Amino acid sequence: MKLKQSELSCDCWAEAGIGLPAFDRIAVAKKTAEKPTWIHFGPGNIFRAFPAAVQQDLLNRGITDTGIIVAEGYDYEIVDKLFLPCDNLSLLVTLKSDGSVEKNVVGSVTEALRVDRSNRTDFARLTEVFRAPGLQMVSFTITEKGYSLSAPGVVADMDRGPAGTESYMGKLAALVYERYLAGELPVALVSMDNCSHNGDKLRDAVRAFGDAWSEKGLCESGFAAYLCNPSLVSFPWSMIDKITPRPDDMVKEMLRSDGFEDTEGTVTGKNTFIAPFVNAEETQWLVIEDCFPNGRPPLEQGGVIFADRETVDKVEKMKVCTCLNPLHTALAVFGCLLGYEKISDEMQDEDLVKFICQIGYVEGLPVVVNPGIIDPKAFIDNVVKVRLPNPFMPDTPQRIACDTSQKLPIRFGETIKAYAAATDLNVAELKAIPLVLAGWLRYLMGVNDVGKAFELSPDPALESLRAPFAALKLGGMGDFRSVVEPVLANPVYFGVNLYELGLGEQVEELFSQLAGGTGAVRTALKAL
């Protein structure tokens, strides 16, 4: 069995327990090409495992009759080496906590395009899609970095105008400009990235181009106003939650034994790991602000929740600040320090389980933002009892530890600020959260709890922090405060100056304990 449209008629798929699209892909592709309604930028693992699978469910049930066009604006090899050779198909392997596995070929993607001006055919097609009157949603999973206005080429693009853009956001703004030229057609630009107020990040990036081009006379004067009119162009907020690790060797071997041949992954020239299959957990949440000026796909019939902006914000804060992300980061940092290579293995460690329960239930829930549509305690229950312990989910603390410096202000800083603002709570009562912060500083030393060096995960802060922390020695740090104090006082890392809230000295002391010698990390966990 190979991921090719021509091979889907074989009975061997059913014999292997692999579900197939139950709709006419050729007819759906034809209608999508003629009347596109949804284009998605950044077709990585979470898109293939979640939004694409939801749309497949709707197609299978006859609720919708168009698929998704995908576009890749950063790593064109994803299109060339993954989507095109597989006829835009992918295999979703859902690894359930009870040990069962669900396998489905996902065929809701009908077209894959490169957001590349040098590829005139693809860019012309993208222009055609953006000019289509029926286009309802342009969605994104391009990571928070994708919206950055400090990316290479952005400043030059603001001087070149729509026709000459080369940066990711510049090319997107140029495509939205085509929609404006086609008659100020309405559309929703929906970030589904896992970052706070994601719609605002996308909005600010696109509007920056509209403002710059309008001021310099590089586009029609009405374009900036078009982008600022929510009845024409909206930027809904969303919260997405589903764990989709890299394709795992265990899953690869299982698929091979089933007779599935397309198991080999590859690393692109831009260091993106791609494979024809995606392994993911069963639990998934997607809550989107219901603000779609041109209508929207009926995703609510596939489990997606639509709500007002305030509710989306509350759901996002509940997850990111209390019920999942802080627990994940704690496991990532201490998992690296204790030599773990799987999150699920950490959940067999009694000390670590008590640690994250203290963070979530004891220190987080008193200030949790309750969205009303999801119960926070039930959410944590599911995380602690079902999601994180799932032995079939090959997620690693090393993956979760990526970009920790950018995650700490939201995942822990917001709870610290809530304690400081509360009249019935005392920030000094926090014990587990300060230990996480001290643990991150200890992690930056690049030495685990048995004294063995390990590789730090990618993080933009490493360039400035790696050397001073690596110079500190376990059990003999000398004047470690000259290294630690500037970090603890910097709101960039924690969202607050920890000394101003009375936590700086506590984190200092905890760091000193964690770095006191081999075995000190375990000792500190047991003490907590």
C-alpha positions in Angstrom: 0.0 0.0 0.0 1.3 3.4 -1.0 -0.3 6.9 -0.6 -1.5 7.3 -4.2 -5.0 8.0 -5.3 -4.7 5.2 -7.9 -4.0 2.6 -5.1 -7.0 3.5 -2.8 -9.3 1.0 -4.6 -7.4 -2.0 -3.3 -9.1 -4.1 -0.6 -5.9 -4.4 1.3 -6.5 -1.0 3.1 -9.6 -2.4 4.8 -7.8 -5.6 5.6 -5.1 -3.5 7.4 -7.7 -1.6 9.3 -7.0 1.7 7.5 -10.0 3.9 6.8 -10.2 5.6 3.4 -12.0 8.8 2.2 -15.7 7.9 1.8 -16.3 10.6 -0.8 -15.5 11.2 -4.4 -12.1 12.9 -4.2 -12.1 13.7 -7.9 -15.4 15.4 -7.8 -14.5 17.3 -4.6 -11.2 18.4 -6.1 -13.0 19.7 -9.2 -15.5 21.7 -7.2 -12.8 23.1 -4.9 -10.8 24.2 -7.8 -13.7 26.0 -9.3 -15.2 27.5 -6.1 -12.6 27.4 -3.3 -13.9 28.2 0.2 -10.9 27.4 2.4 -7.1 27.8 1.9 -4.6 26.9 4.7 -1.1 28.2 5.0 1.4 25.9 6.8 0.3 22.3 6.2 2.4 20.7 9.0 1.5 17.9 11.4 -1.1 19.7 13.5 -3.0 20.8 10.4 -2.9 17.3 8.8 -3.9 15.6 12.1 -6.7 18.1 13.1 -8.3 20.6 10.7 -7.8 18.4 7.6 -9.2 15.4 9.5 -12.3 17.4 10.6 -13.0 18.5 7.0 -12.6 14.9 5.9 -15.2 13.9 8.5 -17.6 16.5 7.0 -16.9 15.3 3.5 -17.5 11.7 4.5 -20.9 12.6 6.0 -21.9 14.7 3.1 -22.1 17.9 5.2 -19.8 19.8 2.8 -18.6 19.3 -0.7 -15.4 21.2 -1.0 -11.9 20.4 0.3 -9.0 22.5 1.5 -6.3 24.1 -0.7 -2.9 24.2 1.2 -0.1 26.7 0.7 3.5 26.6 2.0 5.4 29.8 2.2 8.5 28.9 4.0 9.7 25.4 3.1 8.7 24.5 -0.4 10.1 21.0 -0.1 7.0 20.2 2.0 5.0 20.6 -1.2 7.5 19.0 -3.5 8.5 16.0 -1.4 5.3 15.3 0.6 2.1 16.5 -0.9 2.7 16.1 -4.6 4.3 12.6 -4.5 1.4 11.4 -2.3 -1.4 13.0 -4.4 -2.1 15.4 -1.4 -3.0 12.4 0.8 -1.7 11.7 4.3 -2.1 8.9 6.8 -3.3 9.9 10.3 -2.5 7.5 13.1 -4.4 8.3 16.3 -2.8 6.7 19.3 -5.3 6.3 22.1 -4.6 6.0 25.8 -6.3 2.6 26.0 -3.7 1.2 23.6 -6.0 1.1 20.5 -4.9 2.7 17.3 -7.1 4.3 14.6 -5.6 4.7 11.1 -7.2 6.8 8.4 -6.1 8.1 5.0 -7.0 11.8 5.0 -7.9 13.1 1.5 -9.6 16.5 2.2 -6.6 18.4 0.8 -7.2 18.8 -2.9 -4.3 21.1 -4.0 -0.9 22.1 -2.7 0.8 25.3 -3.7 4.1 27.1 -3.1 3.9 30.7 -2.0 6.8 31.4 -4.3 6.9 34.2 -6.8 9.5 32.4 -8.9 6.9 29.7 -9.4 4.6 31.7 -11.6 2.1 28.9 -12.0 1.5 28.4 -8.3 1.5 32.2 -7.5 -1.0 32.8 -10.3 -3.2 30.1 -8.9 -2.9 31.6 -5.4 -4.0 34.9 -6.8 -7.0 33.2 -8.5 -8.0 31.6 -5.2 -7.8 34.9 -3.3 -9.9 36.6 -6.0 -12.6 33.8 -5.7 -15.9 35.4 -4.4 -16.7 32.2 -2.4 -13.5 32.1 -0.4 -14.5 32.1 3.3 -11.5 31.3 5.3 -7.7 31.7 5.1 -6.2 29.7 8.0 -2.7 29.4 9.3 -0.5 27.1 11.4 2.9 28.8 10.6 4.1 29.1 14.3 4.3 32.5 16.1 7.5 33.3 14.4 5.7 33.3 11.0 4.0 36.6 11.8 7.2 38.4 12.8 7.8 41.8 11.1 11.5 41.5 11.9 11.9 38.6 9.5 14.3 39.0 6.6 12.9 41.0 3.7 9.9 42.6 5.5 11.3 46.1 5.6 12.3 45.9 1.9 8.8 44.5 1.0 7.2 47.6 2.6 9.2 49.7 0.2 8.7 47.5 -2.9 4.9 47.3 -2.8 2.5 44.4 -3.4 4.0 43.3 -6.7 7.5 42.8 -5.4 7.1 41.1 -2.1 9.4 38.2 -1.0 8.8 37.8 2.7 6.1 35.4 4.0 3.9 38.1 5.4 4.6 40.4 2.5 3.4 37.8 0.0 0.3 37.2 2.1 -0.5 40.9 2.2 -0.1 41.0 -1.5 -2.6 38.2 -2.0 -5.1 39.9 0.3 -4.6 43.0 -1.8 -5.7 41.0 -4.8 -8.9 40.2 -3.0 -9.3 43.9 -2.4 -8.8 44.7 -6.1 -11.4 42.0 -7.0 -14.1 44.1 -5.4 -13.2 44.4 -1.7 -14.4 40.9 -1.2 -15.0 39.7 2.4 -12.8 37.0 4.1 -11.7 35.7 7.5 -8.0 35.3 8.1 -7.8 32.8 10.9 -4.6 32.0 12.8 -4.8 28.6 14.4 -1.3 28.8 15.9 -0.7 28.0 19.5 0.0 31.5 20.8 -1.9 34.1 22.8 -4.2 36.3 20.9 -3.0 34.8 17.6 -5.5 36.7 15.5 -4.0 40.0 16.7 -0.5 38.9 15.7 -1.8 38.1 12.2 -3.8 41.3 12.0 -0.9 43.5 13.0 1.4 41.9 10.5 -1.0 42.3 7.5 -2.1 45.8 8.5 1.5 46.9 8.8 1.9 46.3 5.1 -1.4 47.9 4.2 -0.4 51.1 6.2 3.1 51.2 4.7 2.0 50.7 1.1 -0.8 53.3 1.5 1.4 55.9 3.0 4.0 55.5 0.2 1.4 55.4 -2.6 2.4 51.8 -3.5 -1.2 50.6 -3.5 -4.7 52.0 -3.9 -5.5 54.2 -1.0 -8.5 52.2 0.2 -6.6 49.1 1.0 -5.6 50.1 4.5 -9.2 50.9 5.3 -10.3 47.6 3.8 -8.0 45.7 6.2 -9.4 47.7 9.2 -13.1 47.0 8.4 -14.1 43.8 10.3 -17.2 43.4 8.2 -14.9 42.8 5.2 -11.7 41.4 6.7 -11.7 39.7 10.1 -8.9 38.2 12.2 -10.6 35.9 14.7 -8.8 34.6 17.7 -8.6 30.9 18.2 -7.3 28.2 20.7 -6.0 25.0 19.3 -4.9 22.0 21.4 -3.7 18.6 20.1 -0.4 16.9 20.6 1.3 15.9 17.4 4.8 14.7 17.9 7.3 13.9 15.2 6.5 10.6 13.3 7.7 7.8 15.6 9.7 4.7 14.7 7.3 2.5 16.7 4.4 3.8 14.5 6.5 3.3 11.4 7.2 -0.3 12.2 3.5 -0.9 13.0 2.5 0.5 9.6 5.1 -1.5 7.8 3.8 -4.7 9.4 0.4 -3.7 8.1 1.8 -3.5 4.6 1.9 0.3 4.3 5.0 1.3 2.4 5.2 5.1 2.6 6.8 5.2 6.1 10.1 6.9 5.4 10.5 10.5 6.5 13.0 13.0 5.4 14.6 16.2 6.6 14.3 19.2 4.2 17.0 21.7 3.5 15.4 24.0 6.0 15.5 21.3 8.7 11.8 20.4 8.6 11.1 16.7 9.4 8.4 15.4 7.1 6.8 12.0 6.6 3.7 10.8 4.8 2.1 9.8 8.1 1.2 11.8 11.2 0.9 10.3 14.7 -1.2 12.1 17.2 -3.2 11.9 20.4 -7.0 11.4 20.4 -7.9 14.5 22.5 -8.3 17.7 20.5 -9.8 21.2 21.0 -10.3 24.0 18.6 -12.3 27.1 19.7 -12.6 29.9 17.2 -14.1 33.4 17.5 -17.2 33.4 15.4 -16.4 36.3 13.1 -16.6 35.4 9.5 -17.8 38.1 7.1 -18.2 35.8 4.1 -19.7 32.8 6.0 -17.7 29.8 7.1 -17.3 26.0 6.8 -19.7 24.1 9.1 -16.8 22.9 11.3 -19.0 22.9 14.4 -20.5 19.7 13.1 -17.0 18.2 13.3 -16.4 19.2 16.9 -15.0 22.7 16.5 -16.4 25.2 19.0 -17.4 28.7 17.8 -17.7 31.4 20.5 -17.3 35.1 21.1 -13.9 36.7 21.5 -14.1 36.9 25.3 -14.8 33.2 25.6 -12.0 32.2 23.2 -9.6 34.4 25.3 -10.7 32.6 28.5 -10.3 29.2 26.9 -6.8 30.1 25.7 -5.8 31.5 29.1 -7.2 28.5 30.9 -5.1 26.1 28.8 -1.9 28.1 28.4 -1.7 29.7 31.8 -3.0 26.8 34.0 -4.4 23.6 32.7 -1.9 22.2 30.2 1.1 24.3 29.0 2.6 25.0 32.4 2.5 21.3 33.2 4.1 20.5 29.9 6.9 23.0 30.4 7.6 21.7 33.9 7.9 18.2 32.6 10.1 19.4 29.7 12.6 21.2 31.9 12.8 18.6 34.6 12.6 15.7 32.1 15.7 16.9 30.5 17.4 17.4 33.9 16.4 13.9 35.0 17.4 12.2 31.7 13.9 11.3 30.5 13.2 10.9 26.7 9.5 10.5 26.8 6.8 12.5 28.5 4.8 9.4 29.2 7.7 7.9 31.1 7.9 11.0 33.3 4.3 10.3 34.2 5.4 7.1 35.9 7.6 9.2 38.2 5.7 9.9 41.4 7.8 13.0 42.2 7.1 14.6 38.8 3.4 13.7 38.9 3.0 15.3 42.4 5.0 18.3 41.0 2.7 19.0 38.1 -0.4 18.4 40.2 0.8 21.0 42.6 1.3 23.4 39.7 -2.1 22.8 38.2 -4.5 21.9 40.9 -3.0 23.7 43.9 -1.4 26.8 42.5 -3.1 27.3 39.2 -6.8 26.6 39.9 -7.3 29.4 42.5 -6.6 32.0 39.8 -7.7 30.0 36.7 -9.8 31.9 34.0 -12.9 29.8 33.7 -14.4 30.0 30.2 -17.7 28.4 31.1 -17.8 26.1 28.0 -15.0 23.9 29.4 -14.5 23.0 33.0 -10.9 23.8 34.1 -10.6 21.0 36.6 -12.0 18.4 34.2 -9.5 19.7 31.6 -6.6 19.1 34.0 -8.0 15.7 35.0 -7.9 14.7 31.3 -4.3 16.1 30.9 -2.9 14.4 34.0 -4.8 11.1 33.8 -5.2 10.5 30.1 -3.1 12.7 27.8 0.3 13.0 29.4 0.5 9.3 30.6 -0.4 7.9 27.2 2.4 5.4 26.6 1.6 5.3 22.9 2.3 9.0 22.4 6.0 9.3 21.6 6.4 12.9 22.7 9.7 14.1 24.3 10.6 16.6 26.9 13.3 17.8 24.5 10.7 18.8 21.9 8.6 20.6 24.5 11.7 22.4 25.8 12.1 24.3 22.5 11.7 28.1 22.9 11.1 27.9 26.7 12.2 31.5 27.2 9.3 32.7 25.1 6.8 30.5 26.9 7.6 31.3 30.5 6.0 34.8 30.6 2.6 33.4 29.6 2.7 30.0 31.2 3.8 31.1 34.6 4.1 34.9 34.6 0.3 35.4 34.3 -0.4 33.2 37.3 2.3 35.1 39.3 0.7 38.4 38.4 -2.8 37.1 39.3 -1.5 36.1 42.8 0.1 39.5 43.2 -3.2 41.3 42.3 -5.4 39.1 44.4 -6.4 40.4 47.9 -7.0 36.9 49.3 -3.8 35.2 47.9 -0.1 35.7 48.7 2.5 35.3 45.9 4.9 34.1 48.5 2.7 31.0 48.9 3.8 29.8 45.5 6.3 26.9 45.8 6.1 24.7 42.7 6.0 27.5 40.1 9.2 29.2 41.5 10.8 25.7 41.4 10.0 25.5 37.6 11.6 28.9 37.0 14.7 27.9 39.0 14.7 24.6 37.1 14.9 26.5 33.8 18.0 28.3 35.0 19.4 25.0 36.1 18.6 23.5 32.7 20.6 26.3 31.0 23.7 24.9 32.6 23.4 22.0 30.1 24.2 19.3 32.7 21.7 16.8 34.0 21.2 15.6 37.5 23.9 12.9 37.3 26.4 15.4 35.9 26.2 14.4 32.3 26.1 17.1 29.6 23.1 17.3 27.3 22.1 19.3 24.3 19.9 22.3 24.9 16.8 22.5 22.8 16.6 25.4 20.3 15.7 28.7 21.9 16.3 32.3 20.9 17.7 33.1 24.4 20.4 30.5 24.2 22.8 32.8 22.3 23.0 35.2 25.3 22.4 32.8 28.2 24.3 29.6 27.3 27.8 30.8 28.0 27.3 32.4 31.5 25.2 29.5 32.8 27.5 26.8 31.3 30.4 28.5 33.1 28.7 27.7 36.5 29.7 24.4 38.0 27.6 22.0 40.0 28.4 22.3 43.7 30.8 25.1 43.2 29.1 28.0 41.4 31.0 30.9 43.0 29.3 34.2 42.4 26.2 32.7 40.7 24.1 35.7 41.5 25.8 37.9 39.0 24.5 35.4 36.4 21.1 34.8 37.8 20.0 38.2 39.0 19.8 40.0 35.6 17.6 37.1 34.3 15.2 37.1 37.2 14.8 40.8 37.1 14.1 40.8 33.3 10.3 40.9 32.5 11.1 39.5 29.0 11.7 36.1 30.6 9.0 35.9 33.2 6.5 38.6 32.4 7.5 40.4 35.6 10.5 41.5 37.6 10.5 38.7 40.1 12.4 40.7 42.7 9.7 43.4 42.7 7.1 40.8 43.6 9.2 39.1 46.2 10.0 36.0 44.3 13.5 36.7 43.1 15.3 35.7 46.2 13.2 32.5 46.5 14.1 31.4 42.9 17.7 32.3 43.6 17.7 30.0 46.7 16.0 27.2 44.7 18.5 27.5 41.9 21.3 27.2 44.4 19.8 24.0 45.8 19.2 22.5 42.3 22.8 23.2 41.4 24.2 22.0 44.6 25.6 18.8 43.1 24.6 15.6 41.5 21.2 14.4 42.7 20.2 17.8 43.9 17.3 18.1 41.4 15.7 14.9 42.7 16.2 16.0 46.2 14.5 19.4 45.6 11.5 17.6 44.0 11.1 15.3 47.0 11.4 18.3 49.3 8.6 20.0 47.5 
